[in-house]
Amino acid sequence: MILTVTPNAALDVTWTVDRLVPRASHRVDQVRERAGGKGINVSRVLASLGHATAVTGLAGGPTGRLIRADLRAAGLRDELVPVSGDSRRTLTVVSREDGDATVLNPAGPRIGPAEWDAFTAHYARLARGADVVVLSGSLPPGLGPGTYAELVRTAAAAGARTVVDTSGPPLLAALDARPDVVKPNAAELAAVTGHDDAHRAAAELRERGAGAVVASLGPDGLLAHTPDGVWRAVPPRPLSGNPTGAGDACVAALAAGLAAGAPWHRTLCEAVALSAAAVVAPVAGDVDASVHRRFRTTVTLVPLEEPDAPHVH
């Protein structure tokens, strides 16, 4: 089972407009609402591919009830822990003209110490039944930057592999707990290392504790630093659409590859194909099955370095 953790679960609202123009009025011709947050999106993709998955994290208030109702409607296993504050609503505005997406993310409800203790006890029980734990997204107010490091250690103690997809201080702190994989994007890599060179930045994160670093480079695919070598994985062609779910689809492929013990070259091709399939889907958490099938055998995988010496954690 692959357990996804979304500390800052949300009701994701997506508006579609013909063309997004700053300081202008717009007619919204399509509105979608669904349970979201990065981990929930990962579970949606995993479930669509037939993988056993469960959703945990924190949700509360009227918006939290809508999130949980949508999880039930989607057939996803709901292991969310209730909190007193109202969960956030995110807003994504997608321009049909060019596929660009503008995302507005509220901070989320403040989490108290007793609520966090209730969550960590529940999480520890769930982790004992998981092969892989995915820890994704922002942290709500009240949780410190060491939160993901704490959760990685709990998962490792339970015998589960870990994938971390976050940014800033929580990403750096998580490295101390030796996660199996971290998945920043190029901007997040630069922000935490100070290096504009993604290759150099990814190598630094491995030196600081990550078992593997898979960096998403948008339409240019992935850069992966792993114990088995360093690769660029590139889609056969760029696709236009809504890119907000591409990173979550990539994480789903990485988690599934870890759970199956798949070789890195196969996992990376799958990650690029799923990311591309998410771009052409209307909302985050969905993938286009036909694009996935076409792209998974046509990704270009370029080795940049030979496997390194054993990476001792």
PAFIZA-357802 format. One record per residue (C-alpha): residue number from 1; x, y, z. Coordinates in Angstrom, 2 decimals. Layout:
<zases>
{NUM; {X; Y; Z}}
...
</zases>
This chain:
<zases>
{1; {0.00; 0.00; 0.00}}
{2; {1.18; 3.55; -0.78}}
{3; {0.25; 6.04; 1.92}}
{4; {0.05; 9.72; 0.95}}
{5; {0.29; 12.47; 3.55}}
{6; {-1.24; 15.90; 2.90}}
{7; {-0.82; 18.04; 6.03}}
{8; {-2.56; 20.98; 4.34}}
{9; {-5.45; 19.32; 2.51}}
{10; {-7.61; 21.63; 0.42}}
{11; {-10.70; 21.96; -1.68}}
{12; {-9.15; 22.74; -5.06}}
{13; {-11.22; 25.12; -7.17}}
{14; {-10.29; 25.41; -10.86}}
{15; {-11.64; 28.20; -13.07}}
{16; {-11.14; 28.12; -16.83}}
{17; {-11.13; 31.33; -18.89}}
{18; {-10.48; 31.93; -22.57}}
{19; {-7.54; 34.22; -21.87}}
{20; {-6.16; 35.56; -18.59}}
{21; {-5.45; 39.31; -18.77}}
{22; {-4.10; 41.22; -15.73}}
{23; {-6.36; 43.99; -14.39}}
{24; {-9.29; 42.92; -16.58}}
{25; {-12.69; 41.33; -15.96}}
{26; {-13.11; 37.72; -17.04}}
{27; {-15.98; 35.39; -17.78}}
{28; {-15.38; 32.01; -16.13}}
{29; {-16.85; 29.39; -18.42}}
{30; {-15.96; 26.29; -16.42}}
{31; {-15.72; 25.71; -12.63}}
{32; {-14.51; 22.50; -10.98}}
{33; {-14.19; 21.70; -7.26}}
{34; {-12.57; 18.62; -5.78}}
{35; {-10.52; 17.41; -2.83}}
{36; {-6.91; 18.33; -3.33}}
{37; {-3.53; 19.07; -1.92}}
{38; {-0.50; 17.40; -3.42}}
{39; {-0.75; 14.05; -1.60}}
{40; {-4.42; 13.65; -2.45}}
{41; {-3.60; 14.28; -6.11}}
{42; {-0.91; 11.60; -5.92}}
{43; {-3.40; 9.11; -4.50}}
{44; {-5.87; 9.90; -7.28}}
{45; {-3.26; 9.09; -9.91}}
{46; {-2.16; 5.92; -8.12}}
{47; {-5.75; 4.70; -7.76}}
{48; {-6.42; 5.33; -11.46}}
{49; {-3.49; 3.00; -12.24}}
{50; {-4.78; 0.27; -9.94}}
{51; {-2.42; 0.79; -6.98}}
{52; {-3.65; 0.39; -3.40}}
{53; {-3.41; 3.77; -1.70}}
{54; {-4.70; 5.62; 1.35}}
{55; {-4.99; 9.34; 2.06}}
{56; {-4.05; 10.86; 5.39}}
{57; {-3.38; 14.38; 6.62}}
{58; {-5.40; 17.08; 8.33}}
{59; {-8.82; 18.48; 7.42}}
{60; {-11.49; 20.39; 9.31}}
{61; {-14.52; 22.63; 9.26}}
{62; {-17.13; 22.90; 6.49}}
{63; {-14.46; 22.76; 3.81}}
{64; {-12.97; 19.68; 5.41}}
{65; {-16.35; 17.96; 5.20}}
{66; {-16.49; 18.74; 1.48}}
{67; {-13.00; 17.32; 1.06}}
{68; {-13.95; 14.08; 2.79}}
{69; {-17.19; 13.77; 0.84}}
{70; {-15.26; 14.09; -2.41}}
{71; {-12.76; 11.44; -1.31}}
{72; {-15.65; 9.06; -0.68}}
{73; {-17.16; 9.87; -4.07}}
{74; {-13.79; 9.15; -5.71}}
{75; {-13.46; 5.81; -3.90}}
{76; {-10.28; 6.87; -2.11}}
{77; {-9.55; 5.49; 1.35}}
{78; {-10.01; 8.40; 3.77}}
{79; {-7.65; 8.37; 6.74}}
{80; {-7.67; 12.13; 7.32}}
{81; {-7.54; 13.36; 10.92}}
{82; {-10.03; 16.10; 11.88}}
{83; {-8.90; 19.51; 13.16}}
{84; {-10.90; 22.43; 14.52}}
{85; {-9.94; 24.99; 11.87}}
{86; {-11.55; 25.22; 8.45}}
{87; {-9.46; 23.68; 5.66}}
{88; {-8.27; 25.95; 2.87}}
{89; {-9.65; 26.43; -0.61}}
{90; {-7.11; 26.89; -3.38}}
{91; {-7.90; 28.65; -6.65}}
{92; {-6.35; 27.81; -10.03}}
{93; {-7.19; 29.98; -13.04}}
{94; {-6.38; 28.24; -16.32}}
{95; {-6.06; 30.20; -19.56}}
{96; {-7.44; 28.14; -22.45}}
{97; {-5.44; 30.24; -24.92}}
{98; {-1.98; 29.14; -23.80}}
{99; {-2.57; 26.59; -21.03}}
{100; {-0.92; 28.77; -18.39}}
{101; {-2.23; 28.35; -14.85}}
{102; {-2.26; 30.94; -12.07}}
{103; {-2.52; 29.34; -8.63}}
{104; {-3.58; 31.05; -5.39}}
{105; {-2.79; 29.07; -2.22}}
{106; {-4.08; 30.19; 1.23}}
{107; {-2.02; 29.28; 4.29}}
{108; {-4.53; 26.86; 5.81}}
{109; {-5.82; 26.42; 9.39}}
{110; {-3.51; 26.65; 12.40}}
{111; {-2.75; 23.22; 13.87}}
{112; {-2.55; 22.92; 17.66}}
{113; {-0.21; 20.60; 19.60}}
{114; {-3.00; 18.21; 20.63}}
{115; {-4.20; 17.94; 17.03}}
{116; {-0.69; 17.16; 15.85}}
{117; {-0.25; 14.51; 18.53}}
{118; {-3.50; 12.85; 17.42}}
{119; {-2.31; 12.87; 13.82}}
{120; {1.16; 11.45; 14.52}}
{121; {-0.30; 8.56; 16.54}}
{122; {-2.69; 7.74; 13.67}}
{123; {0.06; 8.16; 11.09}}
{124; {2.42; 5.80; 12.91}}
{125; {-0.23; 3.07; 12.79}}
{126; {-0.85; 3.63; 9.08}}
{127; {2.87; 3.66; 8.25}}
{128; {3.25; 0.14; 9.62}}
{129; {1.02; -1.10; 6.81}}
{130; {2.65; 0.94; 4.02}}
{131; {5.33; -0.01; 1.52}}
{132; {5.92; 3.63; 0.55}}
{133; {4.95; 6.88; 2.26}}
{134; {4.60; 10.05; 0.16}}
{135; {4.91; 13.34; 2.06}}
{136; {3.72; 16.23; -0.07}}
{137; {2.99; 19.92; -0.11}}
{138; {3.03; 22.90; 2.19}}
{139; {2.73; 22.82; 5.96}}
{140; {-0.16; 24.63; 7.66}}
{141; {0.48; 27.24; 10.37}}
{142; {1.52; 25.69; 13.66}}
{143; {3.80; 23.05; 12.14}}
{144; {7.54; 23.73; 12.08}}
{145; {10.06; 23.08; 9.30}}
{146; {11.16; 19.81; 10.93}}
{147; {7.72; 18.25; 10.46}}
{148; {8.58; 16.19; 7.39}}
{149; {11.85; 15.00; 8.93}}
{150; {9.84; 13.68; 11.88}}
{151; {7.42; 11.88; 9.55}}
{152; {10.22; 10.40; 7.43}}
{153; {11.84; 8.93; 10.55}}
{154; {8.53; 7.42; 11.67}}
{155; {8.00; 5.82; 8.25}}
{156; {11.55; 4.48; 8.12}}
{157; {11.16; 2.96; 11.58}}
{158; {8.05; 1.18; 10.28}}
{159; {9.99; -0.22; 7.32}}
{160; {8.44; 2.03; 4.64}}
{161; {10.30; 3.86; 1.85}}
{162; {9.71; 7.62; 1.59}}
{163; {9.20; 10.25; -1.11}}
{164; {9.22; 13.93; -0.09}}
{165; {7.79; 16.66; -2.33}}
{166; {8.02; 20.03; -0.62}}
{167; {10.16; 23.16; -0.71}}
{168; {12.17; 25.64; 1.35}}
{169; {13.16; 24.95; 4.96}}
{170; {10.92; 21.84; 5.29}}
{171; {12.76; 20.27; 2.33}}
{172; {16.18; 21.05; 3.79}}
{173; {15.18; 19.76; 7.23}}
{174; {13.80; 16.54; 5.70}}
{175; {17.23; 15.71; 4.27}}
{176; {18.54; 15.10; 7.79}}
{177; {16.11; 12.15; 8.05}}
{178; {17.51; 10.52; 4.86}}
{179; {14.38; 10.22; 2.67}}
{180; {14.64; 7.74; -0.19}}
{181; {13.60; 10.30; -2.83}}
{182; {13.02; 14.05; -2.91}}
{183; {11.28; 15.71; -5.88}}
{184; {11.83; 19.46; -6.11}}
{185; {11.31; 21.49; -9.26}}
{186; {14.03; 23.68; -10.75}}
{187; {12.94; 26.81; -8.87}}
{188; {12.76; 24.94; -5.56}}
{189; {16.21; 23.46; -6.15}}
{190; {17.68; 26.91; -6.77}}
{191; {15.93; 28.38; -3.73}}
{192; {17.29; 25.82; -1.24}}
{193; {20.83; 25.56; -2.64}}
{194; {21.51; 28.96; -4.22}}
{195; {22.61; 27.22; -7.44}}
{196; {20.96; 28.02; -10.77}}
{197; {22.62; 24.91; -12.21}}
{198; {20.06; 22.15; -11.50}}
{199; {22.71; 19.44; -11.95}}
{200; {24.93; 20.95; -9.25}}
{201; {21.97; 21.64; -6.96}}
{202; {20.62; 18.08; -7.21}}
{203; {24.06; 16.66; -6.42}}
{204; {24.19; 18.84; -3.31}}
{205; {20.85; 17.54; -2.03}}
{206; {22.12; 13.98; -2.38}}
{207; {25.24; 14.90; -0.45}}
{208; {23.03; 16.37; 2.27}}
{209; {21.03; 13.17; 2.74}}
{210; {18.60; 12.38; -0.07}}
{211; {18.84; 8.85; -1.41}}
{212; {17.83; 10.15; -4.84}}
{213; {16.88; 13.54; -6.23}}
{214; {14.40; 13.77; -9.10}}
{215; {14.02; 17.37; -10.26}}
{216; {11.15; 18.32; -12.54}}
{217; {12.17; 20.76; -15.27}}
{218; {8.74; 21.51; -16.72}}
{219; {8.42; 20.74; -20.43}}
{220; {12.12; 19.73; -20.46}}
{221; {11.38; 16.60; -18.43}}
{222; {13.34; 15.37; -15.43}}
{223; {16.86; 15.43; -14.05}}
{224; {17.54; 12.47; -11.77}}
{225; {20.51; 11.90; -9.45}}
{226; {20.23; 8.35; -8.12}}
{227; {22.53; 5.67; -6.65}}
{228; {22.34; 3.94; -10.05}}
{229; {23.44; 6.93; -12.10}}
{230; {22.43; 10.38; -13.29}}
{231; {19.93; 10.83; -16.13}}
{232; {17.91; 13.34; -18.09}}
{233; {14.49; 12.01; -19.07}}
{234; {12.79; 14.03; -21.81}}
{235; {9.26; 13.71; -23.26}}
{236; {8.97; 13.14; -27.01}}
{237; {7.26; 16.50; -27.48}}
{238; {5.87; 19.35; -25.34}}
{239; {2.15; 19.44; -24.55}}
{240; {-0.07; 22.37; -23.69}}
{241; {-2.69; 22.30; -20.97}}
{242; {-2.91; 22.68; -17.18}}
{243; {0.51; 21.90; -15.66}}
{244; {-0.54; 22.08; -11.99}}
{245; {-0.92; 18.31; -11.56}}
{246; {2.21; 17.27; -13.46}}
{247; {4.47; 17.18; -10.41}}
{248; {1.99; 15.09; -8.44}}
{249; {1.71; 12.59; -11.30}}
{250; {5.51; 12.38; -11.34}}
{251; {5.53; 11.64; -7.61}}
{252; {2.90; 8.92; -8.11}}
{253; {5.20; 7.22; -10.63}}
{254; {8.20; 7.50; -8.30}}
{255; {6.23; 6.00; -5.40}}
{256; {4.91; 3.16; -7.56}}
{257; {8.42; 2.44; -8.81}}
{258; {9.77; 2.29; -5.25}}
{259; {6.93; 0.00; -4.16}}
{260; {7.59; -2.38; -7.07}}
{261; {11.37; -2.30; -6.78}}
{262; {11.54; -1.16; -10.42}}
{263; {14.88; -0.06; -11.93}}
{264; {15.43; 3.67; -12.08}}
{265; {15.46; 3.91; -15.87}}
{266; {11.98; 2.40; -16.06}}
{267; {10.63; 4.52; -13.21}}
{268; {11.90; 7.74; -14.80}}
{269; {10.29; 6.97; -18.16}}
{270; {7.02; 6.27; -16.37}}
{271; {7.34; 9.52; -14.38}}
{272; {7.78; 11.61; -17.53}}
{273; {4.89; 9.87; -19.30}}
{274; {2.53; 10.32; -16.36}}
{275; {3.55; 13.98; -15.96}}
{276; {2.77; 14.63; -19.61}}
{277; {-0.54; 12.81; -19.27}}
{278; {-1.45; 15.07; -16.36}}
{279; {-0.76; 18.27; -18.31}}
{280; {-3.49; 17.51; -20.85}}
{281; {-6.02; 16.50; -18.17}}
{282; {-8.39; 19.27; -17.04}}
{283; {-7.63; 19.19; -13.29}}
{284; {-4.79; 18.12; -11.00}}
{285; {-5.04; 14.46; -9.99}}
{286; {-6.29; 13.29; -13.39}}
{287; {-4.22; 11.83; -16.23}}
{288; {-5.01; 11.21; -19.88}}
{289; {-4.66; 7.45; -20.34}}
{290; {-4.00; 7.65; -24.09}}
{291; {-1.11; 10.11; -23.64}}
{292; {0.29; 7.96; -20.87}}
{293; {0.27; 4.88; -23.10}}
{294; {1.88; 6.70; -26.04}}
{295; {4.58; 8.50; -24.08}}
{296; {5.75; 5.72; -21.78}}
{297; {7.60; 3.99; -24.66}}
{298; {8.87; 7.16; -26.37}}
{299; {10.62; 9.04; -23.52}}
{300; {14.27; 9.81; -24.26}}
{301; {16.56; 8.77; -21.40}}
{302; {20.07; 10.24; -21.53}}
{303; {22.71; 8.98; -19.05}}
{304; {24.83; 11.86; -17.77}}
{305; {27.06; 9.96; -15.34}}
{306; {27.81; 6.38; -14.44}}
{307; {26.57; 4.95; -11.12}}
{308; {28.44; 6.43; -8.21}}
{309; {30.08; 4.71; -5.28}}
{310; {27.67; 3.41; -2.66}}
{311; {25.91; 6.36; -1.06}}
{312; {26.18; 5.75; 2.66}}
{313; {23.42; 7.15; 4.86}}
</zases>
